[in-house]
């Protein structure tokens, strides 16, 4: 009897969290007293039904040509996404949030802002009760946090897929330096900063105790100091390799999306995104070869990390099949273009997006906008992270709070 009551209570809370989407989609752009109408688009393209598929192995995935039922799999709906800084992670995050809303899944959401604790390593105790399912388990974790594997695992399902994305370190650091105005923090342009001795560079404080060299390793919970050895870094990389089911590569993002689609048993439309939070071309300075090499030296830990996962990615793609990958990317591009056209998406700059939910956090990036009567999927594809998370948190607190009020008093 007790077990049945507990199960029924759990199901009720799951339904409540799922109900969040009712107020999330069209309501994102309409006042609270506007009528809400939710419609769903069917998949734009059929699933891949050829006779090959990717399965996990000691290399992450291998091509298996002997399977006769390539899509004999169930979509993975349990995701732990480590959102790394300046690695196209906002774009990848968007597809996870969109998928979760579409399928009525629950999310792990921070009480304030878009970060879970960072720069402190994640702790499950930070998840607020009024934003979390009664089960204590979320279907999707896809916000900024600093990796703490054992603690991250406490708030997602045991079978959750661990996913992250990495980027070429010199490009990442240049983007980080300019995007977060580290020139003002250090009192030096990037060229001037690169002339500092390496031990000084690594001993300087991080902006907000967060932003600085070897950013990817830092996001993965690893502190790099002047006396950190390559052996210690490689040990940390090996641990990351064991934890993550897939490490996407920003410079090879379309290939990574296809591998993600295969890993999760999703469709093309599920892994489409419009690039988020990327600087406009006019905001990207040219870097000399000398500056690039200095950035590699400064971020030598991240270079080891990136090279490891890039090599692994290339091995996986080769086993997947170069021709097959090219065909898959062509289909993905077709799905992306169709969504862009169907949604009537337009690129908007700072002044055009001012005063709307389409305005991005930084003035250095363009955003996307659609008409207010666009489909929920089009809205979610176009909105920046903050707009989506703010509404999700507001609805989660409101709906879960109401349900808790109905619980019988002991």
Residue pairs with C-beta under 8 A, 6 or more apart in sequence:
9 134
10 134
10 135
12 403
13 133
13 134
13 135
13 400
13 403
14 106
14 133
14 135
16 399
16 400
16 403
17 106
17 107
17 133
17 396
17 399
17 400
18 104
18 105
18 106
19 104
19 399
20 101
20 392
20 395
20 396
20 399
21 38
21 101
21 102
21 104
22 36
22 38
23 36
23 391
23 395
23 399
24 101
24 388
24 391
24 392
24 395
25 36
25 38
25 101
25 376
25 379
25 380
26 34
26 36
26 37
26 38
26 376
26 379
27 34
27 36
27 391
28 357
28 379
28 380
28 383
28 387
28 388
28 391
29 357
29 372
29 379
30 36
30 372
38 376
39 375
39 376
40 102
40 375
40 376
40 377
41 269
41 375
41 377
43 267
43 268
43 269
43 270
44 268
44 269
44 272
44 335
44 338
44 339
44 342
45 267
45 268
45 269
45 331
45 334
45 335
45 338
46 267
47 71
47 267
47 268
48 70
48 71
48 268
48 328
48 331
49 70
49 71
50 70
51 65
51 67
51 68
51 70
52 63
52 64
52 65
52 67
52 70
52 321
52 324
53 64
53 67
53 70
53 71
53 73
53 262
54 61
54 62
54 63
54 64
54 259
54 262
54 263
54 316
54 320
55 61
55 62
55 64
56 245
56 263
59 312
59 315
59 316
59 319
60 245
60 246
60 312
60 316
61 246
61 259
61 262
61 263
61 316
61 319
61 320
62 316
62 319
63 319
63 320
63 321
63 324
71 265
73 265
74 265
75 264
75 265
75 266
76 159
76 161
76 263
76 264
76 265
76 266
77 99
77 100
77 103
77 105
77 139
77 140
78 139
78 140
78 156
78 157
78 159
78 160
78 161
79 96
79 100
79 139
79 140
79 141
79 142
79 156
79 160
79 161
79 163
79 264
80 141
80 152
80 153
80 156
80 160
80 161
80 162
80 163
81 89
81 92
81 93
81 96
81 140
81 141
81 142
81 163
81 164
82 145
82 147
82 162
82 163
82 164
82 219
82 220
82 244
83 89
83 90
83 92
83 93
83 142
83 143
83 144
83 145
83 164
83 219
84 164
84 165
84 166
84 167
84 215
84 216
84 219
84 220
85 144
85 172
85 176
85 211
85 215
85 216
85 219
86 167
86 172
86 175
86 176
86 179
86 215
87 165
87 166
87 167
87 172
87 216
87 250
88 165
88 167
88 248
88 250
88 253
88 275
88 278
89 164
89 165
90 276
90 277
90 384
90 385
91 253
91 273
91 274
91 275
91 276
91 277
91 278
92 163
92 165
92 248
92 273
93 142
93 143
93 276
93 385
94 273
94 274
94 276
94 380
94 381
94 385
94 388
95 270
95 271
95 272
95 273
96 140
96 142
97 107
97 140
97 142
97 380
97 385
97 388
97 389
97 392
98 377
98 380
98 381
99 105
99 140
99 266
99 270
100 106
100 107
100 139
100 140
100 142
101 376
101 380
101 392
102 377
105 139
105 140
106 132
106 133
106 137
106 138
106 139
106 140
107 138
107 139
107 140
107 141
107 142
107 392
107 396
108 116
108 127
108 132
108 138
108 140
108 141
108 143
108 155
108 156
109 131
109 132
109 143
109 389
109 392
109 393
109 396
110 116
110 117
110 126
110 131
110 143
110 393
111 126
111 128
111 131
111 393
114 143
114 144
114 385
114 386
114 389
115 143
115 144
115 145
116 122
116 126
116 127
116 143
116 144
116 145
117 123
117 126
117 145
117 146
118 144
118 145
118 146
118 210
118 219
119 146
119 206
119 208
119 209
119 210
119 218
120 146
121 146
121 147
121 148
121 151
121 221
122 145
122 146
122 147
122 148
122 151
122 152
123 148
123 151
124 151
124 152
124 154
124 155
127 155
130 396
130 397
130 400
130 401
130 404
131 393
131 396
131 397
131 400
132 138
132 155
132 400
133 400
136 154
136 155
137 155
137 156
137 157
138 155
138 156
139 156
139 157
141 152
141 155
141 156
141 160
143 389
145 152
146 218
146 219
146 220
146 221
147 219
147 220
147 221
148 221
149 221
149 239
149 243
152 162
153 160
161 245
161 246
161 263
161 264
162 243
162 244
162 245
163 244
163 245
163 246
163 247
163 248
163 260
164 220
164 244
164 247
164 248
165 247
165 248
165 249
165 250
165 253
165 256
166 216
166 247
166 248
166 249
166 250
166 305
166 306
166 309
166 310
167 216
167 249
167 250
167 251
167 306
168 250
168 251
168 306
169 214
169 216
169 295
169 296
169 299
169 302
169 303
169 306
170 287
170 291
170 292
170 295
170 296
170 299
172 215
172 216
172 299
172 302
173 213
173 215
173 295
173 298
173 299
173 302
174 190
174 285
174 287
174 295
175 279
175 284
176 182
176 211
176 215
177 183
177 190
177 193
178 190
178 279
178 283
178 285
178 364
179 279
179 362
179 364
180 207
180 211
182 190
182 193
182 207
182 211
182 212
183 189
183 190
183 193
185 207
186 193
186 204
188 196
190 285
190 291
191 291
193 201
194 291
194 294
194 295
194 298
196 204
198 226
198 297
198 298
199 226
201 213
201 298
202 213
202 224
202 225
202 226
202 298
203 225
203 226
204 212
205 212
206 212
206 218
210 218
212 218
213 224
213 298
213 299
213 302
214 222
214 224
214 299
214 300
214 301
214 302
215 299
215 302
216 302
216 305
216 306
217 224
217 233
217 236
217 301
217 302
217 305
218 224
220 236
220 240
220 305
222 233
222 236
222 301
224 233
224 301
228 301
230 300
230 304
233 301
233 304
233 305
234 304
237 304
237 305
237 308
240 247
240 305
241 247
241 308
241 309
241 312
245 263
246 256
246 259
246 260
246 263
247 309
247 312
247 313
248 256
248 257
248 259
248 260
249 255
249 256
249 309
249 310
249 313
252 310
252 313
252 317
254 329
254 332
254 333
255 313
255 317
255 325
255 329
256 313
257 271
257 332
258 271
258 320
258 325
258 328
258 329
258 332
259 313
259 316
259 317
259 320
260 266
260 271
261 267
261 268
261 270
261 271
261 328
261 332
264 270
268 331
268 332
268 335
269 335
269 339
271 332
272 332
272 335
272 336
272 339
272 381
273 336
273 381
274 336
274 340
274 345
274 368
274 381
274 382
276 360
276 384
276 385
277 360
277 361
277 362
277 365
277 384
277 385
278 365
279 362
279 364
279 365
280 364
280 365
280 366
283 364
283 365
287 295
296 303
317 325
339 345
339 377
339 378
339 381
342 378
343 370
343 374
343 375
343 377
343 378
343 381
343 382
344 370
344 371
344 374
344 378
345 368
345 369
345 370
345 378
345 381
345 382
346 368
346 369
346 370
347 366
347 367
347 368
348 358
348 366
348 367
348 368
348 369
349 366
349 367
350 359
350 363
352 369
353 359
353 360
353 367
353 369
356 369
357 383
357 384
357 387
358 367
358 368
358 369
358 382
358 383
358 384
358 387
359 367
359 384
360 366
360 367
360 384
361 384
361 385
361 386
367 382
367 384
368 381
368 382
369 382
370 378
370 379
370 381
370 382
374 382
380 388
